[in-house]
Amino acid sequence: MTSDTSSTAASSAPTQATGAWQPDVLGPDYQQRTLPLGPDPDGEGDAFATLVRYTPGDQPVATSAVLFVHGFTDYFFQEHLSEHLAAQGFAFYALDLRKCGRSTRAGQTPHFVTDLALYDVELNRSLRIIREETGLPVLVMGHSTGGLVTSLWLNRLQATGGARAQGITGLVLNSPWFDLQGPSYYRNPLSTALLQGIGRLSAMAQLPLGKISTYGDSLHRTASGEWDYNLDWKPLTGFPIHAGWLRAIRRGHLRVHRGLDIGVPALVLRSKLTRFMSKYGPAADVADVVLDVKQIQRWSGCLGERTNIVPIEGARHDVFLSSEKPRTQAFKELDSWLEWLATSPEAGA
């Protein structure tokens, strides 16, 4: 079980000089480095990202590194994930993207961007820092929206020689968001065109989607879960959805549907079933209540390289935040695939 990070986002925001490693909110084994990104292209002041690293005193000698990217209404707090990967020989790093978690600044709209390609700046910089510090090949991990973001990023890296040329060996996706869930009319051409128009002309318009805390209630220890994290950075009901952001997401979805070339093998972990629920109940603990797992299954074949798709019985949306049995199975599947990756000629960086 992870520890609580902070009572408020403002009090936890970095105050030290940027560019140097500083203590992180997760405790003495973690450090954070603020990455200044310059003026926000979406007009909300200066943008920052935050790179976090796990540096336990008894860490074994690393043979690879990993860069983890969170999803929407999320940030890095999964200490058990970093501990597990460190035990497997990985130097662990995680990135809080601009306006997310540790990177949020006063006056900014959490998670708001109008183009997912904007994230390339902090992703490229983080990759460069990891390679400079470790000299090791890098595994990329993305959860939910982070899975969409990282897949599109790797596809764009093809224009500069490809992911392997940058030292990336593989991609692990944990319930990636590859399509818009819900009724089919949400995704038809008319609805898509309407969203594109609203998102372009009124980017900050909030969509009237209501507040549902089913997933948050299944996770956080103040409700029905076992996990502890900063509710300012990951509220139970999620952050509001803005039209410009959803337009960027849909443009990303459609790019995936046309087919990508990420350049490296991929592992996709997902729950075995979806249950959309307006209120928390025990069924929320054994299913994905956020995304449609059939869509994940369908579109994961568009990544362009060898892809293993593994359903996890009883898993939540974040398979590594599932209850003990499916969580253990998810780690077992991850370890098995990493063992294959380490010896596969397809993964040579």
C-alpha positions in Angstrom: 0.0 0.0 0.0 1.4 3.4 -1.0 1.7 6.3 1.4 -0.2 9.6 1.2 1.7 12.3 -0.7 0.3 15.6 0.4 -2.8 17.4 1.5 -2.9 20.0 -1.3 -1.4 20.3 -4.7 -0.2 23.8 -4.0 1.8 22.8 -1.0 3.4 19.9 -2.8 4.4 21.8 -5.9 8.2 22.1 -6.3 9.6 25.3 -4.9 13.3 24.6 -5.4 15.5 25.6 -8.3 14.6 23.7 -11.5 17.1 21.3 -13.2 18.4 19.6 -10.0 17.1 16.5 -8.2 15.2 17.4 -5.0 13.4 15.3 -2.4 10.0 14.0 -3.6 6.7 13.7 -1.7 6.9 9.9 -1.8 9.8 9.9 0.7 13.5 9.4 1.1 13.8 6.8 -1.7 12.4 9.1 -4.3 13.6 12.3 -5.9 12.0 14.7 -8.4 13.4 17.0 -11.0 11.4 19.9 -12.4 11.6 20.4 -16.2 10.8 23.9 -17.4 8.9 23.8 -20.7 8.5 27.5 -21.4 5.3 29.3 -22.1 2.2 27.0 -22.3 1.0 26.9 -26.0 -2.5 26.8 -24.6 -2.0 30.2 -22.8 -1.9 29.1 -19.1 1.4 30.6 -18.1 4.7 28.7 -18.0 4.5 24.9 -18.3 6.5 22.5 -16.2 6.8 18.7 -16.1 8.3 16.6 -13.3 10.5 13.6 -13.6 10.6 11.3 -10.6 13.2 8.7 -9.9 13.4 5.8 -7.4 16.8 5.6 -5.7 16.7 3.1 -2.8 20.0 2.6 -1.0 19.9 -1.2 -1.5 18.9 -1.1 -5.2 20.6 -3.9 -7.2 22.8 -2.9 -10.2 20.4 -1.9 -13.0 20.6 -3.5 -16.4 17.8 -1.4 -18.0 15.7 1.7 -17.2 12.0 2.4 -17.4 10.0 5.5 -18.0 6.4 5.4 -16.7 3.7 7.8 -17.9 0.4 8.1 -16.0 -3.2 8.6 -17.3 -5.9 11.2 -17.0 -6.8 12.3 -13.5 -3.6 10.6 -12.4 0.0 11.0 -11.4 2.8 8.7 -10.3 2.3 7.3 -6.8 2.5 3.6 -7.4 5.5 2.8 -5.1 4.9 -0.9 -5.4 5.4 -0.7 -9.2 8.7 1.1 -8.9 9.9 -1.4 -6.1 8.9 -4.4 -8.3 10.7 -3.1 -11.4 13.8 -2.1 -9.4 14.0 -5.7 -8.0 13.9 -6.8 -11.6 17.0 -4.7 -12.5 15.4 -1.5 -13.7 16.3 2.0 -12.9 12.9 3.4 -12.4 11.7 6.9 -13.6 8.2 8.3 -13.9 7.0 11.5 -15.5 4.2 13.7 -14.3 3.2 15.5 -17.5 2.6 19.2 -17.8 -0.4 20.4 -15.6 -0.6 17.0 -14.0 0.1 16.0 -10.4 3.4 17.5 -9.2 3.5 19.6 -12.4 0.3 21.6 -11.8 0.7 25.3 -11.1 -1.8 27.8 -9.8 -4.2 29.0 -12.5 -3.7 26.0 -14.8 -6.4 23.6 -15.9 -5.4 20.1 -14.8 -4.4 17.9 -17.7 -5.5 20.4 -20.3 -3.7 20.3 -23.7 -5.1 20.9 -27.1 -2.6 18.7 -28.9 -1.1 15.5 -27.5 2.1 16.1 -29.5 2.9 18.9 -27.0 3.9 16.1 -24.6 6.8 15.2 -26.9 8.8 18.0 -25.3 8.9 16.5 -21.8 9.0 12.9 -23.1 12.0 13.6 -25.2 13.7 15.5 -22.4 13.0 12.8 -19.9 14.4 10.1 -22.2 17.5 12.1 -22.7 18.0 12.6 -19.0 17.6 8.9 -18.3 20.0 7.9 -21.1 22.6 10.4 -19.9 22.3 9.3 -16.3 22.2 5.5 -16.8 23.5 4.8 -20.3 20.9 1.9 -20.3 18.2 0.8 -22.7 14.8 2.2 -21.8 11.4 0.5 -21.5 8.4 2.8 -21.8 5.3 2.2 -19.8 2.0 4.0 -20.3 -1.3 3.7 -18.4 -4.7 4.7 -20.0 -4.3 8.1 -21.6 -0.6 7.7 -21.0 -0.8 4.6 -23.2 -2.2 6.7 -26.0 0.3 9.4 -25.5 3.3 7.1 -25.5 2.2 5.1 -28.5 1.7 8.3 -30.6 5.1 9.6 -29.3 6.9 6.4 -30.4 5.2 6.6 -33.8 6.5 10.2 -34.2 10.0 9.1 -33.3 10.1 7.1 -36.5 10.7 10.4 -38.3 14.0 10.8 -36.3 15.3 7.3 -36.8 12.8 5.4 -34.6 12.5 4.3 -31.0 15.3 1.8 -31.1 17.7 4.6 -32.3 16.8 6.5 -29.2 17.6 3.5 -26.9 14.0 2.4 -26.4 13.5 -1.4 -26.3 9.8 -2.0 -25.7 6.5 -0.5 -24.7 4.2 -1.8 -21.9 0.6 -0.5 -22.0 -1.7 -0.9 -19.0 -5.3 -0.5 -20.3 -4.5 2.0 -23.0 -7.2 4.4 -24.2 -7.5 3.8 -27.9 -11.1 4.7 -28.5 -14.1 6.6 -27.1 -16.1 4.4 -24.9 -19.9 4.5 -24.7 -22.7 4.2 -27.2 -21.7 3.9 -30.9 -23.2 7.3 -31.8 -20.5 8.9 -29.7 -18.0 7.8 -32.4 -20.0 8.3 -35.6 -18.7 10.8 -38.2 -21.3 13.4 -37.3 -20.6 13.3 -33.5 -16.8 13.3 -34.2 -17.2 16.4 -36.5 -19.3 18.2 -34.0 -16.7 17.5 -31.2 -13.9 18.7 -33.5 -15.7 21.9 -34.2 -16.6 22.7 -30.5 -13.1 21.7 -29.4 -11.5 24.1 -32.0 -13.8 27.0 -31.4 -14.5 26.7 -27.7 -11.6 24.7 -26.3 -12.3 25.4 -22.6 -15.9 24.5 -22.7 -16.7 21.9 -20.1 -18.7 18.9 -21.3 -21.7 18.1 -19.1 -20.7 14.5 -18.3 -21.6 14.5 -14.6 -19.5 13.3 -11.7 -19.1 9.6 -11.1 -16.8 8.3 -8.4 -17.1 4.6 -9.0 -13.5 4.0 -10.0 -12.1 6.4 -7.4 -14.2 4.7 -4.7 -12.8 1.3 -5.7 -9.2 2.6 -5.2 -8.9 5.1 -2.4 -8.7 4.0 1.2 -11.2 6.7 2.4 -13.8 4.9 0.3 -13.7 1.2 -0.5 -10.1 0.8 -1.7 -6.7 0.0 -0.2 -4.6 2.8 -1.9 -3.6 6.1 -0.5 -2.8 9.1 -2.8 -3.3 12.8 -3.1 -6.9 13.5 -3.8 -6.1 17.0 -5.1 -4.0 15.4 -7.9 -6.3 12.4 -8.4 -9.9 13.3 -7.2 -12.4 10.5 -6.7 -14.8 11.9 -9.4 -12.0 12.8 -11.8 -11.3 16.2 -13.4 -13.7 18.0 -15.7 -13.6 17.2 -19.4 -12.9 20.2 -21.7 -13.8 20.2 -25.3 -10.4 21.1 -26.6 -8.8 18.3 -24.6 -11.3 15.7 -25.8 -10.7 16.9 -29.4 -7.0 16.2 -28.9 -7.8 12.8 -27.6 -10.1 11.9 -30.5 -7.5 13.1 -33.0 -5.1 10.7 -31.2 -7.6 7.9 -31.4 -8.1 8.3 -35.1 -4.4 8.4 -35.7 -4.1 5.0 -33.9 -7.0 3.6 -36.0 -5.1 4.5 -39.2 -2.2 2.3 -37.9 1.0 3.2 -36.1 4.6 2.1 -36.3 6.0 2.3 -32.8 9.1 0.5 -33.7 9.4 -1.8 -30.7 7.5 -4.8 -29.3 4.6 -4.1 -27.0 2.8 -5.8 -24.1 -0.8 -4.8 -23.5 -2.4 -5.7 -20.2 -6.1 -5.2 -19.7 -8.9 -6.4 -17.6 -11.0 -9.3 -18.9 -14.2 -7.4 -18.8 -15.8 -4.0 -18.6 -18.6 -2.9 -16.3 -19.8 0.7 -16.5 -21.4 1.6 -13.2 -22.8 4.8 -11.9 -22.1 3.9 -8.3 -19.6 1.8 -6.5 -20.4 -1.9 -5.8 -18.2 -5.0 -5.4 -18.3 -5.6 -9.2 -16.2 -2.5 -9.6 -13.3 -4.3 -8.0 -13.0 -7.0 -10.6 -13.6 -5.1 -13.9 -12.5 -2.1 -15.9 -15.2 0.6 -15.0 -13.4 3.3 -17.1 -12.7 1.9 -20.6 -14.2 -0.7 -22.9 -11.8 -3.7 -22.9 -13.1 -4.8 -26.3 -11.9 -1.6 -27.8 -8.5 -2.0 -26.2 -8.3 -5.5 -27.7 -9.4 -4.3 -31.2 -7.1 -1.3 -31.6 -4.0 -2.8 -29.9 -3.4 -4.5 -33.2 -2.7 -1.1 -34.8 0.7 -0.5 -33.0 2.6 -1.9 -36.0 5.1 -4.2 -34.2 4.8 -7.5 -32.4 2.2 -7.1 -29.7 1.1 -9.4 -26.9 -2.3 -8.7 -25.5 -3.0 -10.3 -22.1 -6.4 -10.1 -20.3 -6.2 -10.3 -16.5 -9.1 -11.9 -14.8 -10.5 -9.7 -12.0 -8.3 -6.7 -12.9 -9.3 -3.0 -12.4 -8.7 -0.3 -15.0 -5.2 0.1 -13.7 -4.2 -3.6 -13.5 -1.4 -2.8 -11.1 -4.0 -1.3 -8.7 -6.1 -4.4 -8.7 -6.7 -6.6 -5.7 -3.9 -8.9 -4.7 -4.6 -11.9 -6.9 -5.0 -10.1 -10.3 -2.3 -7.7 -9.4 0.1 -10.6 -8.8 -1.0 -12.1 -12.1 -0.3 -8.8 -13.9 3.2 -8.7 -12.4 3.8 -12.3 -13.4 2.7 -11.6 -17.0 4.9 -8.5 -17.0 7.9 -10.4 -15.7 7.5 -13.2 -18.3 7.3 -10.7 -21.1 10.3 -8.8 -19.9 12.3 -12.0 -19.8 11.3 -12.6 -23.4 12.2 -9.0 -24.3 15.7 -9.3 -22.7 16.6 -12.2 -25.0 14.7 -11.4 -28.1 16.6 -10.1 -31.2 13.4 -8.1 -32.0 14.1 -5.9 -29.1 17.7 -4.9 -29.8 18.2 -1.2 -29.2 
